C-alpha cells in the first residue's frame, strides 16, 4: 500500500479542504441554479418539459466531453482544463442573465433554444471541472475529494434554500418568479468568478497542495506541470514519449479492469437517481396541499440529504469500505423505483418527502464511499486516470438516467 500521508510539518490542509468545498460548489452551482428555478421555466415553457429537456441536453455534452478528456487525461494540462471549465460556467450563467433581461422574461422557442445552448455549455464545463478536479485530488488526501464532492452537493442545498427564500419573498409580488431567477443568475455569476480566482491564485500556492503535485510529478505525472509552475516550482520532463504513451494506454485498460465494480457502482447509482430526480419529482408527483411549493420542497429535500450523505463517511465506523457491500447497496436502491411509483399514485406527500430524502442520502453516501476508496494503493498518474474514469462512469449514469426518466411519461400523453 502506498503511503499518501503528507509530512507533519506541512500546513494548509484545512484551507485546502475549504477551497475544495468552494470549488466543488462552483462545479455545479450554475446547473443546480437552473434546476432549482425550473418552476420559472415550466411557467414560461409549459409545453416543452423544461425539467427533462434541459437535463437531457446537458448530459450528452457532459458525457462526450468527459469521454474525450478521460482518454487523453495523461497529456492534458490540468490547470488550463479546470480554469477553462470554471470560466465557461461564468460566461454561460452570465449569458442566461443577459438573455432573460434582453427578452424581458418572455417565452418562445427562440428563448428556449438559447437556454438549451447554455445548458449544453454547462455540460461541457462540468466535464472539464469534475473530471479535472477529481483526477487532480485523487493523488492527494481522501478528505480533499470528500470536500470537493460535498461541495457539489452543497451547491444543490444552497440553491434550494435560496429558491425557497426568494419564493417566499416574491410570491405575492408581480413577476416574482422572474425576480427570483434574476437573483439566482447574478449570484451564480459572482460565485463562478470567485472559483476562477481561488483555483488560479490561491489553491496552487498552498504548501500541502505543492507537496502532492511535486510527488505526483516525481511519479511520472505530466498533468501537474502548469500548476507547479504557477506555484513557483519548475519540473523537468523526461522519458521517451512513445513509451510513456504506450504505458498510459495499458494502464487505463488495466485500471478499468481492476476497478470495474467501482465503475459500475457509480454508473448504476446515478442511473437510478437521475431516472427520478429532477424530472419525475417536478412533473409526476401529483397535486398536494403544498401546491406550487411541493416540487421545490422535494428538490430541496433531495439536495439537503445528498449533502448530509456525503459527510457520513467521515465517521470511520459508518464508512462502507467493502467492495461487495457497496455493490449490494447500489443494486438494492433499485427497489426505490416501485416505491416512488406507488407512493406517487397512492401515497401522501409526507411519504414522498421521506422517499426523496432517502434517495438523496444514499446517493451522496455511496458516491463518497466509492471515490475515496478507489484511488488507494496507486501512484499519482494512475490515481489521476482512475479519477477521470470514475467521473466518466458517473456522467454516463447521469446520461442514461435522464434518458430513462422519460419512461415515466408513457401512457400520460405529451
N, C-alpha and C positions, 0 to 999 in steps of 0.2 A: 504494500500500500504506500502511495506517495504522500509524504508529509506536506500538507498545504497550509500549515500554520505559519504566520509571519514571526520574525524576531520580536521579542517582548518590547524592545525599545521603540518600535515604530509607532508613530502617532497618526491619528486621523481615521481610525476605524469607525467611530460613531458619526463623524462628519461625513464619511463616505456613505454610510448606511442612510443618513438623512438625505444626501444628494441623490442616491439611488432611488429613494422613495419619491422624491420630486420628479426625477426623470421618468420613472415608471408611470407616475400620474400624468405627466405630459405625453407619454406614449399612447394614451387612449383618451385623454381629456376631450379632444375635439370630437372623436367618434361618439363617446358617451354623451356629449352635449347634443349631438344630432339625434341620438336615440331618445334622450330624455325629453326633448321638445317635440316628440313625434305627434303629440296631440295637436300641436300647431299645424304640422304638415298634413295630418288627417283632416283638419278643418279646411286647409287650403286646397288639398287634392283628394277629395273623398272617394274618387273612383280609381285612383292609381295604386292603392295599397302601399303607401309610402313606407310603413314599418318593415314590409317584406322586400319591396323593390330596392330601397336604398341599401339594405343589408346584402342582397344578392348581387348588387352592382359592386359593392365594396369588396366582397370576398374573392372573386376571381382575380382582380388586380393584386390583392394581397398575396394570394397563393402563387400565381405565376411569377411575381417578382421575387418572393422568398425562395422559390424553387431555383431560379437563376442564380440568386445570391448565395444560396447554400451550396450549390455545386461548385461555385468559384470562390468560396469564402477564404481559402488559403492565400489567394492573390489580391484580395480586396483591402484597400486602406480603410480600416475600421473607423478612424476618426472622421474622414470625409463622409463615409456611409452614414454615420449617426447624425452628423451635422446636417447633411442633406435631408434626412428624414424629418428632423425637427423643424428645419426651415420650410419644407413643403407643407407640414402641418400648419405653420404660422400663416403662410400666404393663402392656403386653402380656406382656413376658417375666416380670414380677413375677406376673401372673395365672397363667402356666404353673407357676411355682413353687408358688403357693398351691393351685392345682388338684391338683398332684401330692401335696402334703402332706395336703390335705383328703381325698383318695381313698386315701391310703396306698399309692400306686403301683399301684392295681388297674386293670384294663382295663374294657371295657364300652362300649356305644355312646354313653352319656351323656358319659363322659370323652373319647371320641374326638371327639364333636361340639364339646366345649369347646376341645379342641386345635385343631380346624379353624377355630373362630371366631378364636382367637389368630393363626392363620396368615393369615387374611383381614385382620386388623388390621395384621400385618406388611406385607402388600401395600400397604395404604393409607399406612402410614408410609414405605415405600420410595419410593413415587411422590412424596410431599412432599419427602423428603430428597434423593434422587438428582436429580430434575429441578430442584429449587430450588438445590442446591449447584452442579451443573454449569452451570446458567444463570448463577448468581452469579459463578462462577470463570472463565467463558468470556471476560469482558471484562478479566480480569486476565492474569497471566503463564501461558503454557502449562505451566510447572513446577507451578503450583498444581493444575491439572486432573490432571496426571500423578500428583502426590502423593495427591490425593483418590482417584483410581481405583486407584492402587497400594494404598491403604489398604483399599479394598473387597476386593481380592484377599487382602491380608494377613489380613483377618478370617477368611477360609477357611483359610489356612495355620495361623494361630494356634489356631483351634478344632480343627483336625485334630490338631495337635501335642498340645494339651491332652487330646483324646479318647484318643489312643494312650497318653499318660501315665496317665490315670485308668483306662483298661482294664488296663494293666499293674499298677497299684496295687491295684485292686479285683477283679481277675479271679478270685482264689481266695477272696474273701470272700462271705458270703451277701448277696444283694441288691446285688451290685457294680454292675450296670448302672444301677440307680436312684440309687445314691450318686453315681456319675459325673454323671448327668443333673442332680441337685440342685446339684452344684458348678457345673455349666455355667450353670444358671438364675441362681444367686447372682452369679457373675462377670459375666454379661451385664447384669444389673440395675445393678450398680455402674458398669460401663463406659458404659452409656447415660446414666446420671445425670451422669457426668463430661463426656460430649459436650454435654449441655444447658448445663452451666456454661461450658465452653470457648467455645461459639458465642455464648452470651448475654453473657458478661462480658469475654472475652479477645480473641477474633478481631476484633471490630469496632473495637477501640481501637488496633490496630497501624497505624503510620503509612503503610505501603505499601498496606494494605487501604483506609484512608481516602482515599488518593490516587486509587485506581482507582474507588472508588464515587463520589467527587466528580466525577471525569472522566466517568463514565457518566451522572451526573445532568446535567452540562453538555451532554451529547449528546442529552438528551431522555428518559432513563430515569426512570420513576416508581416503579420497584420497590425503589429503594435508600434511600428517604427515612427509613424507620424505623431502618435500620442506621446511617445517618449521624447521626440524632438521638441514638441510643444512644452514639455516639462524640463527642457534643457539637457536631455540625455541623448547622446549620439550612439547609434548601433551600426555595426559593420556587417553588410551582407556577406554570406559565404555559402559554399556548396554548389554543386552542379545543378543548374536549374531543371534540366530534363530529369535527372534522377529524383530531384525533390518533387517534381510534378507527378512522377510515377508512384512515389511513396504516398503522396497525398491521395491519389485515386484509390490505391489499395487500402489505405487507412479508412477512407469513407465507407467502402463496402464492408470492411471488417467491423467497423464501429456500428453500422446499421444492423449487421447480423448479431453482434453481441448484445445489442440493446433493443431488439425488435419488440420485446414485451413492453418496454417503456414507451416506444414509439406508438404501438397500438393502444396503450393505455390512454395517452394524450388524445389520439385521434378519436377514440370511442367516447371519451369524456366530453369532448366538445361537439361531437355529432349529436349526442343526447341533449346537451344544454341548449345548443342553437336550434334544435328542432322544436323547442318550446319557447325559448326567450330570444328576441322580444316579440316576434310575430304573433304567436298563439296568445300570449298574455295580453297583448294590445288589442286584439280584434276578436278573439273567440271565447272569452270567458263569461259572456252574458252580461245582463244588467243587474246591478245590485244597489243596495241602499247608499253606497258611497258615490254613486253616479259617475260624474266625469273624473272624480278623484281615484276611481278604482284601479284603472290601468297604471296610473302614476304610483299608487301605493304598492302594487305588485312589483313593478320595476325597481322601486326603491328598496323593498324588502330583499329582492334578489341581490342587488348591489351591496347592501349593508352586510348580509350574511356571507356573500362571497368574500368580502373584505375580512370579516371575522375568521372565516375558514382558513385564510392564508396566514393567520397568526397562531392558530392552534398547534402546528408542528414545532413551534418554538419551545413548547413544553415537551421535553425529551420523551417522557413516558407516554405522551399522546401521539407522537410521530410514528406513522406506519412506515417501516423500512423493509419489510418482507416483500419481495417482488411478487410472490404468489398472492399474498393478501391484498396488495394494491390492485392486481388484475381482477380478483374476485369482487372487490368493492366496485370497480369500474363496471363490470358486467351486471352486477346486481342493481345498479342505478337505472337500468332499462325498465325495471318494474314501475318507474315513475310515469312512463307513457300511459299505460292503462289507468293509473291513479289520477293523472291530470284529466284524462278523457271523461272518466265517470264523475270526478269532482266538478268539472265544468258543466256537466249535464244535470247532475242531481244534487251536488253539494252546496253548502252555504259559503259565503265569502271568507269566513274565518278559516275553513279547511283549505281553501285555495291559497290564502296567505301563508298558512303553515307549510303547505307543499312547496310553494315558491321559495320560502326561506330555506328549506332543506336542500332544494335544488342548488341554490347559491352556496350554501355552506359546504356541501360535498364537492362542488366544482372547485372552489378555492382551496380546500384542504388537499384534494388529490393532485391538483396542479403543483402545489409546493412540494408534496412528497416525492413526486417524480423528478422535478427539476433540481432539487437539492441532493437527491440520491444518485442520479445517473452519472454525473461527471466524476465521482470519486474513483481514485485509482488510476487516472490518466494524466498525461503530461499536458502542458499548455496548448499546443496545436490541436491535439485530439479533443480536449475539452471544448475548445472553440468550435471545432467541426461538429461535435455532438450537440452543443447548444443550438447551433443553427439547424441541425436536422430535427431536433425536438420541436423547435418553433415551426418548422415546415409541417410536421405532423399535426401540431396544434391548429395551424391555419387551414390545413387540409380538412380537419374535422369541422372547423367553423364553416367552411365552404359546403361540405356535404350536409351539415346540419341545417343551414339556411335554405338549401335546396329541398330537403325533406320536409321542412316546415310548411311548404305549400300543400302537402298532402292533407293537412287539416281542413283545407277548403273544399275537398272532394264532397260533392253532394250538397254544397251550400250555395252554388252559383257565384259568379264573379261580378 
